[in-house]
Structures are given as structure tokens and as C-alpha cells.
Amino acid sequence: MKLTKEILRDVEQERINQIAQHYENLSLVQDFIVLSEEVGEVAQALQTGQTWAKLSDKQDIYKELVQVAAVAIKMAEKVKRDK
């Protein structure tokens, strides 16, 4: 559980960063597009070492996964808030 708590703190910090960057005004559809882009960055990062990999594939996979989680949480917050 210690590792989970550490990861959740990182996700919470990413949410704080999103709020500071004014990403709260996007529609749910726009959020889904952002989420898809973030998932794509995880897929790209996982390709490191493949012959078709680009230099940008060497991004930090953990960082990208935290961003995916933060965007998904943002979407869940919006859905729950709008009920």
C-alpha cells in the first residue's frame, strides 16, 4: 500500500498541475481526446528499443501513466459533479 499511496500522491499533484494550467474548462469530449493522446504517449514510450521507435519514445513511462490517471480522474470528477 505504501507504493500505491506514493503513486496516488503523484496523480494528485498532476491534477493540481492541470488545474493550475486551466485545463478545467474542457468538455468531456475534449477531455477524452486529451486522455487518448496521453494513452498514445504511453504506447509510444513502450516502443523504446524497437526499430521503428522515435527518439521521443524514451519518455518516462511512469510520468505518462500518471498523466493518464490524472486525466481519467478529472473526467470522473466532472461526471460525478454533473450528476
C-alpha positions in Angstrom: 0.0 0.0 0.0 2.9 2.4 0.6 3.7 2.3 -3.2 0.0 2.9 -4.1 -0.1 5.9 -1.7 3.0 7.3 -3.3 1.5 6.9 -6.8 -1.8 8.5 -5.8 0.1 11.5 -4.4 1.9 11.8 -7.8 -1.5 11.7 -9.5 -2.9 14.2 -7.1 0.0 16.5 -7.9 -0.6 16.1 -11.6 -4.3 17.1 -11.0 -3.1 20.2 -9.2 -0.9 21.0 -12.2 -3.8 20.5 -14.6 -5.9 22.9 -12.5 -3.1 25.5 -12.4 -2.9 25.3 -16.2 -6.6 26.0 -16.6 -7.5 22.6 -18.1 -10.7 22.5 -16.2 -12.8 24.3 -18.8 -12.7 21.5 -21.4 -15.7 19.5 -22.3 -15.9 15.8 -21.5 -15.3 15.1 -25.2 -12.2 17.3 -25.2 -11.0 15.5 -22.0 -11.4 12.2 -23.8 -9.3 13.4 -26.6 -6.6 14.5 -24.1 -6.9 11.1 -22.4 -6.5 9.3 -25.8 -3.4 11.4 -26.6 -1.9 10.6 -23.2 -2.6 6.9 -23.7 -0.9 7.2 -27.1 2.2 8.7 -25.4 2.3 5.6 -23.1 2.1 3.3 -26.1 4.8 5.4 -27.8 7.1 5.3 -24.7 6.7 1.5 -24.5 8.1 1.2 -28.0 11.6 2.2 -26.8 14.2 -0.1 -28.3 12.0 -1.1 -31.3 13.5 -0.5 -34.8 10.6 1.9 -35.6 10.8 3.8 -32.3 11.4 7.6 -32.4 13.7 9.5 -30.1 10.6 10.8 -28.3 9.8 7.2 -27.3 12.3 7.4 -24.5 9.9 9.5 -22.4 9.3 8.4 -18.8 6.6 5.8 -18.9 5.7 6.4 -15.2 5.2 10.1 -15.9 2.9 9.3 -18.8 0.9 6.8 -16.8 0.4 9.4 -14.0 -0.9 11.8 -16.6 -3.3 9.2 -17.9 -4.6 8.5 -14.4 -5.0 12.2 -13.7 -7.0 12.9 -16.8 -9.2 9.9 -16.1 -9.8 11.2 -12.6 -10.6 14.6 -13.9 -13.2 13.1 -16.2 -14.7 11.0 -13.4 -14.9 14.1 -11.2 -16.7 16.0 -13.9 -19.2 13.2 -14.4 -19.9 12.8 -10.7 -20.1 16.6 -10.2 -22.6 17.0 -13.1 -25.0 14.3 -11.9 
